[in-house]
Amino acid sequence: SIFKMEWRDKESDGETYIKINWEEEAAFRLLDSLKSNVPKASEAVYDYVKKYHLGHASSELRKSLQNDAEHAIRI
């Protein structure tokens, strides 16, 4: 856990105190993990988009060539 929360409720005066601290070591581990994992996740998303884009472009090119060939045959 990165954050530690302390909750105090004083019944005598009806006030509530909330104290939140964070652990530096846990925050460091989280940021270190993000530093190593974000590039991997970004690369995976990029590869997926590239694969989709190439597939879509190939499909569009195939349709266009097929239409051109059919048009040439009719003439």
Biopython code that builds the backbone (N, CA, C, O; Angstrom):
import numpy as np
from Bio.PDB.StructureBuilder import StructureBuilder

atoms = [
    (1, "SER", "N", (0.839, -1.182, 0.000)),
    (1, "SER", "CA", (0.000, 0.000, 0.000)),
    (1, "SER", "C", (0.883, 1.244, 0.000)),
    (1, "SER", "O", (1.851, 1.331, 0.756)),
    (2, "ILE", "N", (0.550, 2.169, -0.826)),
    (2, "ILE", "CA", (1.342, 3.395, -0.913)),
    (2, "ILE", "C", (0.907, 4.396, 0.154)),
    (2, "ILE", "O", (1.730, 5.107, 0.730)),
    (3, "PHE", "N", (-0.385, 4.437, 0.404)),
    (3, "PHE", "CA", (-0.915, 5.421, 1.336)),
    (3, "PHE", "C", (-1.299, 4.770, 2.653)),
    (3, "PHE", "O", (-1.787, 3.640, 2.691)),
    (4, "LYS", "N", (-1.071, 5.502, 3.723)),
    (4, "LYS", "CA", (-1.535, 5.093, 5.044)),
    (4, "LYS", "C", (-2.511, 6.165, 5.509)),
    (4, "LYS", "O", (-2.215, 7.359, 5.465)),
    (5, "MET", "N", (-3.664, 5.723, 5.948)),
    (5, "MET", "CA", (-4.669, 6.680, 6.383)),
    (5, "MET", "C", (-5.005, 6.435, 7.847)),
    (5, "MET", "O", (-5.171, 5.296, 8.283)),
    (6, "GLU", "N", (-5.100, 7.512, 8.582)),
    (6, "GLU", "CA", (-5.474, 7.442, 9.990)),
    (6, "GLU", "C", (-6.739, 8.280, 10.161)),
    (6, "GLU", "O", (-6.791, 9.440, 9.752)),
    (7, "TRP", "N", (-7.737, 7.684, 10.760)),
    (7, "TRP", "CA", (-9.033, 8.334, 10.918)),
    (7, "TRP", "C", (-9.321, 8.466, 12.405)),
    (7, "TRP", "O", (-9.314, 7.473, 13.133)),
    (8, "ARG", "N", (-9.571, 9.675, 12.851)),
    (8, "ARG", "CA", (-9.905, 9.904, 14.258)),
    (8, "ARG", "C", (-11.208, 10.683, 14.325)),
    (8, "ARG", "O", (-11.397, 11.701, 13.659)),
    (9, "ASP", "N", (-12.071, 10.174, 15.134)),
    (9, "ASP", "CA", (-13.372, 10.822, 15.317)),
    (9, "ASP", "C", (-13.526, 11.131, 16.798)),
    (9, "ASP", "O", (-13.657, 10.224, 17.620)),
    (10, "LYS", "N", (-13.510, 12.403, 17.128)),
    (10, "LYS", "CA", (-13.673, 12.799, 18.528)),
    (10, "LYS", "C", (-15.152, 13.047, 18.794)),
    (10, "LYS", "O", (-15.761, 13.969, 18.251)),
    (11, "GLU", "N", (-15.692, 12.212, 19.627)),
    (11, "GLU", "CA", (-17.118, 12.341, 19.924)),
    (11, "GLU", "C", (-17.408, 13.556, 20.790)),
    (11, "GLU", "O", (-18.511, 14.101, 20.747)),
    (12, "SER", "N", (-16.422, 13.987, 21.581)),
    (12, "SER", "CA", (-16.660, 15.096, 22.503)),
    (12, "SER", "C", (-16.977, 16.403, 21.775)),
    (12, "SER", "O", (-17.882, 17.134, 22.178)),
    (13, "ASP", "N", (-16.237, 16.697, 20.708)),
    (13, "ASP", "CA", (-16.499, 17.954, 19.995)),
    (13, "ASP", "C", (-17.054, 17.736, 18.587)),
    (13, "ASP", "O", (-17.288, 18.701, 17.859)),
    (14, "GLY", "N", (-17.265, 16.486, 18.204)),
    (14, "GLY", "CA", (-17.867, 16.178, 16.913)),
    (14, "GLY", "C", (-16.956, 16.395, 15.718)),
    (14, "GLY", "O", (-17.430, 16.445, 14.583)),
    (15, "GLU", "N", (-15.652, 16.525, 15.954)),
    (15, "GLU", "CA", (-14.716, 16.749, 14.853)),
    (15, "GLU", "C", (-14.107, 15.432, 14.389)),
    (15, "GLU", "O", (-13.898, 14.504, 15.169)),
    (16, "THR", "N", (-13.835, 15.389, 13.097)),
    (16, "THR", "CA", (-13.204, 14.217, 12.503)),
    (16, "THR", "C", (-11.874, 14.645, 11.896)),
    (16, "THR", "O", (-11.791, 15.659, 11.202)),
    (17, "TYR", "N", (-10.845, 13.863, 12.165)),
    (17, "TYR", "CA", (-9.522, 14.137, 11.614)),
    (17, "TYR", "C", (-9.123, 12.988, 10.707)),
    (17, "TYR", "O", (-9.265, 11.818, 11.059)),
    (18, "ILE", "N", (-8.630, 13.337, 9.552)),
    (18, "ILE", "CA", (-8.118, 12.336, 8.622)),
    (18, "ILE", "C", (-6.669, 12.707, 8.320)),
    (18, "ILE", "O", (-6.371, 13.824, 7.897)),
    (19, "LYS", "N", (-5.786, 11.753, 8.545)),
    (19, "LYS", "CA", (-4.369, 11.970, 8.280)),
    (19, "LYS", "C", (-3.933, 10.949, 7.239)),
    (19, "LYS", "O", (-4.119, 9.746, 7.420)),
    (20, "ILE", "N", (-3.353, 11.436, 6.152)),
    (20, "ILE", "CA", (-2.908, 10.545, 5.079)),
    (20, "ILE", "C", (-1.411, 10.760, 4.863)),
    (20, "ILE", "O", (-0.950, 11.883, 4.657)),
    (21, "ASN", "N", (-0.673, 9.666, 4.916)),
    (21, "ASN", "CA", (0.765, 9.672, 4.636)),
    (21, "ASN", "C", (1.039, 8.698, 3.510)),
    (21, "ASN", "O", (0.231, 7.811, 3.237)),
    (22, "TRP", "N", (2.154, 8.860, 2.869)),
    (22, "TRP", "CA", (2.519, 7.918, 1.828)),
    (22, "TRP", "C", (3.914, 7.388, 2.098)),
    (22, "TRP", "O", (4.785, 8.091, 2.610)),
    (23, "GLU", "N", (4.098, 6.132, 1.739)),
    (23, "GLU", "CA", (5.380, 5.473, 1.936)),
    (23, "GLU", "C", (6.267, 5.748, 0.734)),
    (23, "GLU", "O", (5.900, 5.448, -0.403)),
    (24, "GLU", "N", (7.422, 6.313, 0.989)),
    (24, "GLU", "CA", (8.323, 6.651, -0.113)),
    (24, "GLU", "C", (8.796, 5.406, -0.854)),
    (24, "GLU", "O", (8.887, 5.415, -2.082)),
    (25, "GLU", "N", (9.095, 4.347, -0.130)),
    (25, "GLU", "CA", (9.591, 3.125, -0.775)),
    (25, "GLU", "C", (8.530, 2.528, -1.696)),
    (25, "GLU", "O", (8.845, 2.096, -2.804)),
    (26, "ALA", "N", (7.285, 2.503, -1.247)),
    (26, "ALA", "CA", (6.207, 1.955, -2.078)),
    (26, "ALA", "C", (5.988, 2.825, -3.309)),
    (26, "ALA", "O", (5.770, 2.307, -4.404)),
    (27, "ALA", "N", (6.044, 4.136, -3.137)),
    (27, "ALA", "CA", (5.883, 5.042, -4.277)),
    (27, "ALA", "C", (7.033, 4.853, -5.264)),
    (27, "ALA", "O", (6.823, 4.866, -6.476)),
    (28, "PHE", "N", (8.247, 4.679, -4.744)),
    (28, "PHE", "CA", (9.397, 4.447, -5.616)),
    (28, "PHE", "C", (9.218, 3.157, -6.405)),
    (28, "PHE", "O", (9.484, 3.123, -7.606)),
    (29, "ARG", "N", (8.764, 2.085, -5.733)),
    (29, "ARG", "CA", (8.557, 0.807, -6.424)),
    (29, "ARG", "C", (7.496, 0.944, -7.512)),
    (29, "ARG", "O", (7.648, 0.386, -8.599)),
    (30, "LEU", "N", (6.426, 1.681, -7.227)),
    (30, "LEU", "CA", (5.373, 1.889, -8.222)),
    (30, "LEU", "C", (5.914, 2.645, -9.431)),
    (30, "LEU", "O", (5.687, 2.239, -10.571)),
    (31, "LEU", "N", (6.623, 3.733, -9.189)),
    (31, "LEU", "CA", (7.164, 4.524, -10.296)),
    (31, "LEU", "C", (8.205, 3.740, -11.080)),
    (31, "LEU", "O", (8.278, 3.855, -12.304)),
    (32, "ASP", "N", (9.009, 2.946, -10.388)),
    (32, "ASP", "CA", (10.002, 2.122, -11.070)),
    (32, "ASP", "C", (9.318, 1.082, -11.950)),
    (32, "ASP", "O", (9.768, 0.802, -13.061)),
    (33, "SER", "N", (8.234, 0.517, -11.446)),
    (33, "SER", "CA", (7.465, -0.456, -12.227)),
    (33, "SER", "C", (6.853, 0.205, -13.462)),
    (33, "SER", "O", (6.875, -0.364, -14.553)),
    (34, "LEU", "N", (6.313, 1.399, -13.284)),
    (34, "LEU", "CA", (5.740, 2.122, -14.422)),
    (34, "LEU", "C", (6.812, 2.446, -15.454)),
    (34, "LEU", "O", (6.576, 2.360, -16.659)),
    (35, "LYS", "N", (7.990, 2.819, -14.970)),
    (35, "LYS", "CA", (9.081, 3.170, -15.880)),
    (35, "LYS", "C", (9.440, 1.997, -16.782)),
    (35, "LYS", "O", (9.792, 2.192, -17.946)),
    (36, "SER", "N", (9.353, 0.785, -16.256)),
    (36, "SER", "CA", (9.712, -0.374, -17.077)),
    (36, "SER", "C", (8.527, -0.926, -17.864)),
    (36, "SER", "O", (8.723, -1.515, -18.927)),
    (37, "ASN", "N", (7.305, -0.750, -17.367)),
    (37, "ASN", "CA", (6.146, -1.365, -18.021)),
    (37, "ASN", "C", (5.432, -0.471, -19.024)),
    (37, "ASN", "O", (4.824, -0.986, -19.962)),
    (38, "VAL", "N", (5.483, 0.832, -18.867)),
    (38, "VAL", "CA", (4.792, 1.734, -19.795)),
    (38, "VAL", "C", (5.347, 1.608, -21.215)),
    (38, "VAL", "O", (4.561, 1.549, -22.161)),
    (39, "PRO", "N", (6.673, 1.565, -21.402)),
    (39, "PRO", "CA", (7.160, 1.383, -22.783)),
    (39, "PRO", "C", (6.700, 0.065, -23.401)),
    (39, "PRO", "O", (6.404, 0.014, -24.595)),
    (40, "LYS", "N", (6.637, -0.995, -22.605)),
    (40, "LYS", "CA", (6.174, -2.288, -23.121)),
    (40, "LYS", "C", (4.709, -2.204, -23.541)),
    (40, "LYS", "O", (4.328, -2.711, -24.596)),
    (41, "ALA", "N", (3.892, -1.560, -22.709)),
    (41, "ALA", "CA", (2.470, -1.419, -23.034)),
    (41, "ALA", "C", (2.294, -0.534, -24.265)),
    (41, "ALA", "O", (1.475, -0.833, -25.134)),
    (42, "SER", "N", (3.053, 0.544, -24.341)),
    (42, "SER", "CA", (2.968, 1.435, -25.505)),
    (42, "SER", "C", (3.353, 0.701, -26.778)),
    (42, "SER", "O", (2.718, 0.872, -27.818)),
    (43, "GLU", "N", (4.397, -0.118, -26.692)),
    (43, "GLU", "CA", (4.832, -0.878, -27.861)),
    (43, "GLU", "C", (3.768, -1.879, -28.294)),
    (43, "GLU", "O", (3.550, -2.080, -29.489)),
    (44, "ALA", "N", (3.105, -2.509, -27.325)),
    (44, "ALA", "CA", (2.047, -3.469, -27.656)),
    (44, "ALA", "C", (0.886, -2.772, -28.357)),
    (44, "ALA", "O", (0.350, -3.293, -29.335)),
    (45, "VAL", "N", (0.495, -1.600, -27.865)),
    (45, "VAL", "CA", (-0.592, -0.843, -28.500)),
    (45, "VAL", "C", (-0.171, -0.407, -29.904)),
    (45, "VAL", "O", (-0.953, -0.516, -30.848)),
    (46, "TYR", "N", (1.050, 0.081, -30.042)),
    (46, "TYR", "CA", (1.557, 0.508, -31.349)),
    (46, "TYR", "C", (1.550, -0.660, -32.336)),
    (46, "TYR", "O", (1.123, -0.509, -33.481)),
    (47, "ASP", "N", (2.026, -1.828, -31.885)),
    (47, "ASP", "CA", (2.053, -3.003, -32.764)),
    (47, "ASP", "C", (0.647, -3.408, -33.193)),
    (47, "ASP", "O", (0.433, -3.778, -34.347)),
    (48, "TYR", "N", (-0.320, -3.338, -32.263)),
    (48, "TYR", "CA", (-1.705, -3.689, -32.591)),
    (48, "TYR", "C", (-2.267, -2.719, -33.631)),
    (48, "TYR", "O", (-2.880, -3.141, -34.612)),
    (49, "VAL", "N", (-2.055, -1.427, -33.414)),
    (49, "VAL", "CA", (-2.570, -0.417, -34.351)),
    (49, "VAL", "C", (-1.911, -0.583, -35.718)),
    (49, "VAL", "O", (-2.576, -0.479, -36.749)),
    (50, "LYS", "N", (-0.614, -0.838, -35.723)),
    (50, "LYS", "CA", (0.102, -1.027, -36.985)),
    (50, "LYS", "C", (-0.449, -2.243, -37.729)),
    (50, "LYS", "O", (-0.666, -2.189, -38.939)),
    (51, "LYS", "N", (-0.673, -3.336, -37.002)),
    (51, "LYS", "CA", (-1.211, -4.556, -37.616)),
    (51, "LYS", "C", (-2.609, -4.297, -38.181)),
    (51, "LYS", "O", (-2.917, -4.716, -39.297)),
    (52, "TYR", "N", (-3.460, -3.602, -37.406)),
    (52, "TYR", "CA", (-4.812, -3.286, -37.870)),
    (52, "TYR", "C", (-4.745, -2.383, -39.098)),
    (52, "TYR", "O", (-5.447, -2.609, -40.083)),
    (53, "HIS", "N", (-3.896, -1.359, -39.031)),
    (53, "HIS", "CA", (-3.792, -0.406, -40.134)),
    (53, "HIS", "C", (-3.317, -1.106, -41.410)),
    (53, "HIS", "O", (-3.873, -0.886, -42.486)),
    (54, "LEU", "N", (-2.293, -1.944, -41.287)),
    (54, "LEU", "CA", (-1.790, -2.661, -42.468)),
    (54, "LEU", "C", (-2.848, -3.605, -43.028)),
    (54, "LEU", "O", (-3.006, -3.715, -44.244)),
    (55, "GLY", "N", (-3.570, -4.284, -42.144)),
    (55, "GLY", "CA", (-4.633, -5.181, -42.597)),
    (55, "GLY", "C", (-5.732, -4.423, -43.310)),
    (55, "GLY", "O", (-6.225, -4.860, -44.349)),
    (56, "HIS", "N", (-6.116, -3.289, -42.753)),
    (56, "HIS", "CA", (-7.172, -2.472, -43.353)),
    (56, "HIS", "C", (-6.701, -1.899, -44.694)),
    (56, "HIS", "O", (-7.446, -1.913, -45.674)),
    (57, "ALA", "N", (-5.468, -1.398, -44.733)),
    (57, "ALA", "CA", (-4.933, -0.834, -45.980)),
    (57, "ALA", "C", (-4.820, -1.918, -47.048)),
    (57, "ALA", "O", (-5.118, -1.669, -48.216)),
    (58, "SER", "N", (-4.391, -3.118, -46.657)),
    (58, "SER", "CA", (-4.290, -4.228, -47.618)),
    (58, "SER", "C", (-5.656, -4.591, -48.168)),
    (58, "SER", "O", (-5.808, -4.859, -49.360)),
    (59, "SER", "N", (-6.643, -4.598, -47.294)),
    (59, "SER", "CA", (-8.004, -4.921, -47.715)),
    (59, "SER", "C", (-8.530, -3.875, -48.695)),
    (59, "SER", "O", (-9.141, -4.218, -49.708)),
    (60, "GLU", "N", (-8.295, -2.614, -48.395)),
    (60, "GLU", "CA", (-8.741, -1.535, -49.282)),
    (60, "GLU", "C", (-8.024, -1.605, -50.629)),
    (60, "GLU", "O", (-8.644, -1.399, -51.673)),
    (61, "LEU", "N", (-6.729, -1.893, -50.613)),
    (61, "LEU", "CA", (-5.970, -2.014, -51.861)),
    (61, "LEU", "C", (-6.490, -3.183, -52.688)),
    (61, "LEU", "O", (-6.646, -3.069, -53.904)),
    (62, "ARG", "N", (-6.758, -4.310, -52.026)),
    (62, "ARG", "CA", (-7.276, -5.485, -52.739)),
    (62, "ARG", "C", (-8.620, -5.169, -53.386)),
    (62, "ARG", "O", (-8.851, -5.527, -54.541)),
    (63, "LYS", "N", (-9.511, -4.496, -52.647)),
    (63, "LYS", "CA", (-10.822, -4.130, -53.201)),
    (63, "LYS", "C", (-10.665, -3.200, -54.402)),
    (63, "LYS", "O", (-11.345, -3.360, -55.416)),
    (64, "SER", "N", (-9.768, -2.236, -54.277)),
    (64, "SER", "CA", (-9.555, -1.283, -55.364)),
    (64, "SER", "C", (-9.018, -1.980, -56.612)),
    (64, "SER", "O", (-9.492, -1.729, -57.720)),
    (65, "LEU", "N", (-8.030, -2.855, -56.429)),
    (65, "LEU", "CA", (-7.468, -3.584, -57.574)),
    (65, "LEU", "C", (-8.504, -4.508, -58.200)),
    (65, "LEU", "O", (-8.560, -4.653, -59.421)),
    (66, "GLN", "N", (-9.319, -5.128, -57.363)),
    (66, "GLN", "CA", (-10.359, -6.020, -57.877)),
    (66, "GLN", "C", (-11.380, -5.225, -58.688)),
    (66, "GLN", "O", (-11.798, -5.662, -59.761)),
    (67, "ASN", "N", (-11.777, -4.078, -58.189)),
    (67, "ASN", "CA", (-12.722, -3.228, -58.924)),
    (67, "ASN", "C", (-12.124, -2.748, -60.243)),
    (67, "ASN", "O", (-12.806, -2.724, -61.267)),
    (68, "ASP", "N", (-10.839, -2.365, -60.213)),
    (68, "ASP", "CA", (-10.174, -1.929, -61.446)),
    (68, "ASP", "C", (-10.106, -3.067, -62.462)),
    (68, "ASP", "O", (-10.331, -2.856, -63.654)),
    (69, "ALA", "N", (-9.795, -4.272, -61.987)),
    (69, "ALA", "CA", (-9.711, -5.427, -62.890)),
    (69, "ALA", "C", (-11.078, -5.742, -63.481)),
    (69, "ALA", "O", (-11.184, -6.021, -64.675)),
    (70, "GLU", "N", (-12.123, -5.703, -62.665)),
    (70, "GLU", "CA", (-13.475, -5.964, -63.162)),
    (70, "GLU", "C", (-13.888, -4.899, -64.168)),
    (70, "GLU", "O", (-14.534, -5.203, -65.171)),
    (71, "HIS", "N", (-13.515, -3.654, -63.899)),
    (71, "HIS", "CA", (-13.838, -2.564, -64.814)),
    (71, "HIS", "C", (-13.096, -2.747, -66.146)),
    (71, "HIS", "O", (-13.665, -2.505, -67.211)),
    (72, "ALA", "N", (-11.840, -3.168, -66.086)),
    (72, "ALA", "CA", (-11.046, -3.380, -67.303)),
    (72, "ALA", "C", (-11.606, -4.533, -68.125)),
    (72, "ALA", "O", (-11.575, -4.487, -69.355)),
    (73, "ILE", "N", (-12.116, -5.566, -67.463)),
    (73, "ILE", "CA", (-12.684, -6.711, -68.178)),
    (73, "ILE", "C", (-13.958, -6.298, -68.912)),
    (73, "ILE", "O", (-14.214, -6.767, -70.021)),
    (74, "ARG", "N", (-14.756, -5.424, -68.301)),
    (74, "ARG", "CA", (-16.018, -4.989, -68.908)),
    (74, "ARG", "C", (-15.790, -4.119, -70.136)),
    (74, "ARG", "O", (-16.645, -4.062, -71.020)),
    (75, "ILE", "N", (-14.678, -3.456, -70.201)),
    (75, "ILE", "CA", (-14.423, -2.530, -71.316)),
    (75, "ILE", "C", (-13.971, -3.250, -72.522)),
    (75, "ILE", "O", (-13.712, -2.628, -73.552)),
]
sb = StructureBuilder()
sb.init_structure("model")
sb.init_model(0)
sb.init_chain("A")
sb.init_seg("    ")
for serial, (resi, resn, name, xyz) in enumerate(atoms, 1):
    if name == "N":
        sb.init_residue(resn, " ", resi, " ")
    sb.init_atom(name, np.array(xyz, "f"), 0.0, 1.0, " ", f" {name:<3s}", serial, name[0])
structure = sb.get_structure()
